Amino acid sequence: HNLGEVIDGAIHLIDHPDCSVEDLMQYIKGPDFPTGGIILGKAGLRAAYYTGRGRIKVRAKAEIEEHSNGRYRIVIKEIPYMVNKSRLVESIAALHKDKRVEGIADIRDESSGRTGMSVIIDLKRDANPQVVLNQLYRYTQMEDTLSVILLALVDGQPKVLSLHEILSHYIDFQQDVVVRRTRFDLKKAEDRAHLLEGLRIACD
């Protein structure tokens, strides 16, 4: 998840302990996957945040671009989480070779550390780019389903938690950390004060 969104959600929960999961979802809108991708629909997210379990459908971010020569190409910019890019490219090439997806002329990976992900799929002149893209979503991991389980240890016991519960436990833990740290600092200060009091008496 995006750290800033989680902090905003935690602050809202501190200020409004009785808030609903729906209220928290105004701040924590969904997972922020390192590989990007687009989450389709909110039903799976709601289930995960309300019950601790859900299934999220994630789709690759792809754009259709038109060349000056009138041909189209599909550019994949982001892929679903846990999908291996090399295997995805291989699976698209295999679909083209087996003629399960018609209209692909060429596929190449032009990704780099500077420009980010860029998998180019050149299409044949007579190909319908939207049809080809829909087929790729259907037959490859350009569209994938992820299972969500908000599982955490609570007092040493594994528990499946809602979004409200997981944030509440985190806030309680942080409060406990601050109290213990402050008590430790106070004990150190009191020990130092006791020593200084003894030095003052000795000096007197």
Secondary structure as GFF3:
##gff-version 3
##sequence-region A 1 204
A	DSSP	alpha_helix	3	15	.	.	.	ID=ss1
A	DSSP	alpha_helix	21	24	.	.	.	ID=ss2
A	DSSP	beta_strand	38	40	.	.	.	ID=ss3
A	DSSP	alpha_helix	43	51	.	.	.	ID=ss4
A	DSSP	beta_strand	53	59	.	.	.	ID=ss5
A	DSSP	beta_strand	61	66	.	.	.	ID=ss6
A	DSSP	beta_strand	72	78	.	.	.	ID=ss7
A	DSSP	alpha_helix	85	97	.	.	.	ID=ss8
A	DSSP	beta_strand	104	109	.	.	.	ID=ss9
A	DSSP	beta_strand	119	123	.	.	.	ID=ss10
A	DSSP	alpha_helix	129	139	.	.	.	ID=ss11
A	DSSP	beta_strand	143	149	.	.	.	ID=ss12
A	DSSP	beta_strand	151	154	.	.	.	ID=ss13
A	DSSP	beta_strand	157	160	.	.	.	ID=ss14
A	DSSP	alpha_helix	163	203	.	.	.	ID=ss15
###
